Amino acid sequence: MSWKISQIAIKGIKGVLDKSGDFDLSNDKSIAVFARNSCGKSGYADAIEYIFSPDGEVEHLGKGGADSERGGKHAIIHVLAAEKGITPEVSVTLHCSAPSKSITATRKVTTGRADPFPIELDTIVRNAPAHRILRQHDLRHFVVDMDPRAKYSELSRWLGLTRLEQVLTHLTTTENELKKVDPDREFEERLKDIPKHTDGNINAYDQVKTLNWCANAVKKYLATPITISALPDLDHYIELLSKYR
């Protein structure tokens, strides 16, 4: 099931006070918004990010209060909305072609902590969350300023794959640690441990002889028949000896 946005309407948001914020996308059209700086272009991006954000946050606006440098939700509302009696809100209509179905949802902009999410969008957003609304400065920063590693991390954040990024970091750390290990030296050290821990009876890497030695050692303390033919058997008798001790 594939959903597409067919209509967007915003009012009382950033530089859009009334119904000039309506767009019809039912014919699979794209939108190009062109204007000088500070003319309200970002209001549309903020509105779209707001309606699809479960907590109603718009990332680049921050989470501050009305008097904060990054005023959070307070910064979304048009400064004349209350004076003109306009309720700031975003409406969106989504259409699915197979099966043919439409959903319309409206979200009023609230500035408190309790910000109800449109129930009509709940299933869609949970299955296909909108992790990132890309803006021009985001793309410029990505292309110009970031090295390959930083670009990978940023893509992981945009696509909601930060957990994968953490796993990759752990694997890289593990790989670096393993490169420091000398397997041959480690093996030689373990070979030295064998005669030391078998009272000099075993002097080579021989698992069968070593397990037989362990069985004979256990017999000194347990009055039951002892057979140790594999490492799990040895674990069992170590546990028994621990209890006996």
Secondary structure, DSSP 8 states (H G I E B T S, - for coil): --EEEEEEEEESBTTB-SGGG-EE-TTS--------TTSSHHHHHHHHHHHT-TT---GGG-S--TTSSS-GGGGTB-TTTTTTT---EEEEEEEEETTEEEEEEEEE---SS-----GGGHHHHHHS-------HHHHHIIIII--HHHHHHHHHHHTT-HHHHHHHHHHHHHHHHHHH--HHHHHHHHHHHHHHHTTTS--S--HHHHHHHHHHHHHTT--S-----SHHHHHHHHHHHHHH-
